[in-house]
Amino acid sequence: MKDRETQADAGRLCIVGIGASAGGLEAIREMLGPTRADNNIAYVVVQHLDPTHDSLLAELVSRYTDLEVLQVSGGETIAAGHVYIIPPGHGLLVRSGVLELTEFSQPRGLRRPIDDFFESLAVDQGRFAACVILSGTGADGSAGLRAIKEHGGLCIVQDPRTAKYDGMPTSAQKTGLVDFVRPPEGIVESIRQFYAHSTQRQADTQLASTVERNLPDICSVVRNFVGHDFSGYKKSTLVRRVQRRIQVLDLSDAAQYLAHIRADPNECELLFRDLLINVTRFFRDAEHFDRLRDLAIRPAVQNSGNGDEIRVWIPGCSSGEEAYSIAMLFAEECRLQKRSVNIQTFATDIDEQMLRIAREATYVQAALVDIPEEMRDLYTLAQDGHFRIAARIRDMIRFSVHSVVRD
């Protein structure tokens, strides 16, 4: 069975999603210009386009690359050696390797077509998905990048110093999940190296065996440098994450990786980030929040008198979106039931970098679409290209470093 799987992996198409906005055309040309159709890689470009004008992007890109470039009309099966360009006025998804056009349900300013495509690509292609974030303003692509990383794919951003507009690359870097930062002309070679390495290593079951043998020592090094013990985590997950770091570093086996991680404390932090992969958003899996409201939050408020206290603990709060979502639900129930209940929420995580984002409580404008419309005006404040959670919600929550395993 494994032999059949590794043979299939060796021939798998690798699909690269490219997200770009202002200044993106130049970066796309530099990235794809020297690329040849001599490998099993396809590219899908999702750029912010004016929906009221026809796009010449496909024609312009085709002048600078030997790859076959076409604007998506819907229903295309992604093939190696091709570049697929999003059309104006539509979103884009991929299912079973087939491109689908979608209609926007949100007004301009709240749309995030790059995130939407990356998230669908992650689910559809798993570790054979890659995302590239090029020049652009705002933060579209950062949430989708998390999904790509969660499913084992590759994440690359344009070096912000080379970008005409560095907003999108900088936002992506702040996630802490980027594998490579490259100038545009160096991106494709990094992708080719990673996937050539991946198919070779995945076909060699000896790598997994060496990772398993060295896993206790690797976990010990991480514990000594970072302070968190991952030895109790699911072994298959640990093995996959360590294998992935070996591929990114282009090392030969786990023994070599162990020597590397012992010599470079920064690698401990990078593996730590790979193991955490903070994937979150406001009201993620909305039906679960509906059930939580019906079964727990509404009854808790109903059974409390004015001045009573309700205490909430949210472990694994990441960058705060879940904690603020639950706080909004409590605030909304108190408002609707006309009760003055003191809500004390303790939100914890082991990732101090994510907690800093949570305490700041400032998020990109496009994330507003995840918050129910009736709560946006009540519990958020607009800022330049961003929004901040209202003070009355922030004051309900205390964020703190905490490990449910260690503490």
Residue pairs with C-beta under 8 A, 6 or more apart in sequence:
2 205
6 202
6 203
6 205
7 203
9 198
9 199
9 202
9 203
10 199
10 202
10 203
11 40
12 40
12 128
12 199
13 40
13 41
13 42
13 78
13 79
13 80
13 97
13 128
14 40
14 41
14 42
14 128
14 129
14 130
14 191
14 195
15 41
15 42
15 43
15 44
15 78
15 94
15 97
15 121
15 125
15 128
15 129
15 130
16 41
16 42
16 43
16 44
16 129
16 130
16 131
16 132
16 191
17 44
17 46
17 114
17 117
17 118
17 121
17 129
17 130
17 131
17 132
17 144
17 148
18 28
18 31
18 43
18 44
18 45
18 46
18 131
18 132
18 134
19 46
19 47
19 114
19 117
19 118
19 131
19 132
19 133
19 134
19 136
19 140
19 141
19 144
19 168
20 27
20 28
20 45
20 46
20 47
20 48
20 133
20 134
20 135
20 136
20 168
21 47
21 48
21 135
21 136
21 137
21 138
21 140
21 165
21 168
22 48
22 135
22 136
22 137
22 164
22 165
23 134
23 135
23 136
23 163
23 164
23 165
24 47
24 48
24 134
24 135
24 136
25 47
25 57
25 60
25 61
26 135
26 164
27 134
27 135
27 158
27 162
27 163
27 164
27 184
28 45
28 47
28 61
28 134
28 184
29 60
29 61
29 64
29 65
30 183
30 184
30 185
31 132
31 134
31 184
31 185
31 187
31 188
32 43
32 61
32 64
32 65
32 67
32 83
32 188
33 64
33 65
33 185
34 185
34 188
35 65
35 66
35 67
35 188
36 66
36 67
37 66
37 67
37 68
37 80
37 81
39 80
39 192
39 195
39 196
40 80
40 195
41 80
41 81
41 188
41 191
41 192
41 195
42 78
42 79
42 80
42 81
42 82
42 83
42 84
43 67
43 82
43 83
43 84
44 78
44 83
44 84
44 86
44 92
44 94
44 99
44 117
44 121
45 57
45 61
45 83
45 84
45 85
45 86
46 86
46 92
46 113
46 114
46 117
47 57
47 85
47 86
48 113
48 114
48 136
48 140
49 55
49 57
49 86
49 87
49 88
49 89
50 88
51 88
51 89
51 108
52 88
52 89
53 88
54 88
55 71
55 85
55 87
55 88
57 71
57 85
58 69
58 70
58 71
58 83
58 85
61 69
61 83
61 85
62 69
62 83
65 83
67 81
67 82
67 83
68 81
68 82
68 83
69 82
69 83
69 85
70 76
70 82
70 83
70 84
70 85
71 84
71 85
71 86
71 87
72 84
72 85
72 86
72 87
72 92
72 99
72 101
73 87
73 101
74 99
74 100
74 101
75 98
75 99
75 100
76 84
76 98
76 99
77 97
77 98
77 99
78 84
78 94
78 97
78 98
78 99
84 99
86 92
86 113
86 117
87 101
89 104
90 101
90 102
90 103
90 104
91 101
91 102
91 103
91 104
91 111
91 113
91 116
91 117
92 99
92 100
92 101
92 102
92 113
92 116
92 117
93 99
93 100
93 102
93 116
93 117
93 120
94 100
94 117
94 120
94 121
94 124
94 125
95 120
95 124
96 124
97 124
97 125
102 116
104 111
104 113
106 369
109 365
109 366
110 365
110 366
110 368
110 369
111 366
112 140
112 141
112 143
112 144
112 366
112 369
113 140
114 133
114 140
114 141
114 144
115 140
115 141
115 142
115 143
115 144
115 366
116 144
117 144
118 131
118 141
118 143
118 144
118 145
118 147
118 148
119 143
119 144
119 147
121 129
121 131
121 144
121 148
121 153
122 129
122 144
122 147
122 148
122 150
122 151
122 153
123 147
123 151
125 151
125 153
126 151
126 152
126 153
127 151
127 152
127 153
127 198
127 244
128 153
128 195
129 148
129 151
129 153
129 154
130 148
130 153
130 154
130 155
130 156
130 191
130 194
130 195
131 141
131 144
131 145
131 148
131 153
131 154
131 155
131 156
132 156
132 157
132 158
132 187
132 191
133 141
133 142
133 145
133 156
133 157
133 158
133 168
133 169
133 172
134 157
134 158
134 163
134 168
134 169
134 184
135 158
135 163
135 164
135 165
135 166
135 168
135 169
136 163
136 165
136 167
136 168
136 169
137 165
137 167
137 168
137 385
138 167
138 168
138 171
138 364
138 365
138 366
138 385
139 167
139 168
139 171
139 172
139 364
139 366
140 168
140 364
140 366
141 168
141 171
141 172
142 168
142 171
142 172
142 174
142 175
142 364
143 281
143 367
145 155
145 172
145 175
145 177
145 178
146 175
146 177
146 277
146 278
146 279
146 280
147 279
148 154
148 155
149 155
149 177
149 274
149 277
150 277
150 279
152 240
152 244
154 179
154 180
154 191
154 194
154 195
155 172
155 177
155 178
155 179
155 180
156 178
156 179
156 180
156 181
156 182
156 187
156 190
156 191
157 168
157 169
157 172
157 173
157 178
157 180
157 181
157 182
158 169
158 181
158 182
158 183
158 184
158 187
159 169
159 181
159 182
159 183
160 166
160 169
160 170
160 173
160 181
162 183
162 184
163 169
169 181
171 364
172 178
173 181
175 278
176 273
176 353
177 273
177 274
177 277
179 194
179 248
180 187
180 190
180 248
182 190
193 250
194 247
194 248
197 247
197 250
198 247
201 207
201 243
201 246
201 247
206 253
207 243
207 246
207 253
207 254
208 239
208 243
210 253
210 254
210 255
211 239
211 242
211 243
211 246
211 254
212 235
212 239
213 254
214 254
214 255
214 257
214 258
215 231
215 235
215 238
215 239
215 242
215 254
216 231
217 258
218 242
218 254
218 257
218 258
218 261
218 271
219 229
219 230
219 231
219 238
220 231
221 258
221 261
221 262
221 268
222 228
222 230
222 261
222 268
222 271
222 272
223 229
223 230
223 231
225 265
225 268
225 269
226 268
226 269
226 272
228 272
228 350
228 403
228 405
228 406
229 405
229 406
230 238
230 275
232 405
233 275
237 275
238 275
241 271
241 274
241 275
242 254
242 257
242 271
244 274
245 257
245 267
245 270
245 271
245 274
246 253
246 254
246 256
246 257
249 257
249 260
251 257
251 260
260 267
261 267
261 268
261 271
276 350
276 351
278 318
278 319
278 349
278 351
278 354
279 318
280 318
280 319
280 321
280 322
281 321
281 367
281 370
282 321
282 322
282 324
282 325
282 363
282 367
282 370
282 371
283 289
283 325
283 370
283 371
283 372
284 321
284 322
284 325
284 370
289 325
289 326
289 329
292 326
292 329
293 329
293 333
297 326
297 329
297 330
297 333
298 333
300 310
301 310
301 330
301 333
301 334
301 337
301 339
301 341
302 337
304 310
304 339
304 341
305 339
305 341
306 339
306 340
306 341
307 340
307 341
307 342
308 341
308 342
309 341
309 342
309 343
309 344
310 330
310 341
310 342
310 343
310 344
311 344
311 345
311 346
312 326
312 330
312 343
312 344
312 345
312 346
313 345
313 346
313 347
313 348
314 322
314 323
314 326
314 345
314 346
314 347
314 348
315 348
315 349
315 402
315 404
316 348
316 349
316 404
317 323
317 347
317 348
317 349
317 354
317 355
317 358
317 399
318 349
318 351
318 354
318 358
319 354
319 355
319 357
319 358
320 347
320 354
320 355
320 357
320 358
320 359
320 361
320 397
320 399
321 363
321 367
321 370
323 345
323 347
323 358
323 397
323 399
324 361
324 389
324 393
324 394
324 397
325 371
326 345
327 343
327 345
327 393
327 396
327 397
328 371
328 375
328 379
328 393
330 341
330 343
330 345
330 396
331 343
331 378
331 379
331 392
331 393
331 396
332 374
332 375
332 378
334 340
334 341
334 343
335 378
343 396
344 396
344 398
345 396
345 397
345 398
346 397
346 398
346 400
347 358
347 397
347 398
347 399
347 400
348 399
348 400
348 401
348 402
348 404
349 355
349 358
349 399
349 401
349 402
350 401
350 402
350 403
352 401
355 399
355 400
355 401
358 399
359 399
361 388
361 389
361 394
362 383
362 386
362 387
362 388
363 386
363 387
363 388
363 389
364 385
364 386
365 382
365 385
365 386
365 387
367 387
368 376
368 380
368 387
371 379
371 380
378 390
379 389
379 390
379 392
379 393
380 387
380 388
380 389
380 390
381 387
381 388
381 389
381 390
